[in-house]
Structure formats: structure tokens, C-alpha cells
Amino acid sequence: MPRRTVQIVAVVLMSTVGGVAAPAFAEPKPRVFRADDSSISVKKGKQFVGVLEGNPTTGYEWTLEGRSKLAKLDGHRFKSSSKLPGAGGEYRFTFLARRRGTDTLEFRYARPFMPNDPQARTQSFELTVR
């Protein structure tokens, strides 16, 4: 094999091997809190997730009431427990703990088009950011 070809093959092999990096460390998963947890305790700078069961096909949905002084809502979504139409599931609210202290996170399960719905439910969590 000509010397030039050997050099090209060697360069290609070295660049391929050199491009393989060690696996990155995975970020730890955020702590998850559910309706049966009355309090939430997290460190400043960490994410946490509040999970509440519901079924949007009934017209009801969980919403965060107001804003927290300590945690920023990073997003929320509904995750169905089944692929079947009409199935319930979980509303997942992801937060970032930004300031130390205590606060209350209030959620409301109601129909958005019925502000005074007598069937509405509430759920609150005492939040401590340390």
C-alpha cells in the first residue's frame, strides 16, 4: 500500500477515535412531589416537579394560582396514562427554586370557562427553599 494512502487512513482513524468523548454525566432528575405530599423542600437552584392527577377530557384542568416568590414555573404539561381517548393522567408542573425561604404553591382543578365552579378542587403545597 502506498505510503500516502497509509497516512490518509491513519489520519482518518485517529480523527474518528479522537472524536469519541467520554459519556457526559447526566443531570440528576428533579424531585417529584405528588398530591399526598403536603410540603416540598428543595435546594436553591434545583428543579422540582409537582404532579397532580386529572383528566382534561372532562373540561377540568389544573392551573397554578398566582406566582411564587421563590420558584419560577419552567413549564407544565399533561401526560396521559393511556393511549385510549378519554383517559386520565398527570399534570406535571416543573419549577426552578430561585430564592431561599417559605411560600405556598396553590393549584386549582376547575373548568376554565366556569370561574365559580362549585365542583372545583384546590391543592396546596408548603414550599421551603433552602
Residue pairs with C-beta under 8 A, 6 or more apart in sequence:
30 46
30 47
30 48
30 49
30 94
31 40
31 42
31 46
31 48
31 49
32 48
32 49
32 51
33 40
33 48
33 49
33 50
33 51
33 125
34 50
34 51
34 52
35 51
35 52
35 53
35 123
37 125
38 125
38 126
39 125
39 126
39 127
39 128
40 48
40 50
40 105
40 125
40 126
40 127
40 128
41 127
41 128
41 130
42 48
42 97
42 127
42 128
42 129
42 130
43 97
43 129
43 130
44 97
44 98
44 99
44 100
44 129
44 130
45 96
45 97
45 98
46 96
46 97
47 74
47 94
47 95
47 96
47 97
48 71
48 94
48 95
48 97
49 92
49 93
49 94
49 95
50 92
50 93
50 95
50 105
50 107
50 125
51 90
51 91
51 92
51 93
52 62
52 90
52 91
52 93
52 107
52 109
52 123
53 88
53 89
53 90
53 91
54 60
54 61
54 62
54 78
54 88
54 89
54 90
54 91
54 109
55 86
55 87
55 88
55 89
56 78
57 85
57 86
57 87
59 111
59 113
60 109
60 110
60 111
60 119
61 78
61 91
61 109
61 110
61 111
61 112
62 91
62 93
62 107
62 108
62 109
62 123
63 107
63 108
63 110
63 112
64 73
64 76
64 93
64 105
64 106
64 107
65 106
65 107
65 108
65 122
66 106
67 73
68 95
68 103
68 105
68 127
69 99
69 101
69 103
70 97
70 98
70 99
70 100
70 101
70 102
70 103
70 127
70 129
71 95
71 96
71 97
71 98
71 103
71 105
71 127
71 129
72 95
72 96
72 98
73 93
73 94
73 95
74 94
74 95
74 96
75 93
75 94
76 91
76 92
76 93
76 94
77 91
77 92
78 89
78 90
78 91
78 92
79 89
79 90
79 92
80 87
80 88
80 89
81 87
81 88
81 89
81 90
82 89
93 107
95 105
97 129
98 129
99 129
100 129
100 130
101 128
101 129
102 126
102 127
102 128
102 129
103 126
103 127
103 129
104 124
104 125
104 126
104 127
105 124
105 125
105 127
106 122
106 123
106 124
107 122
107 123
107 124
108 120
108 121
108 122
109 120
109 121
109 122
109 123
110 117
110 119
110 120
110 121
111 117
111 120
114 120
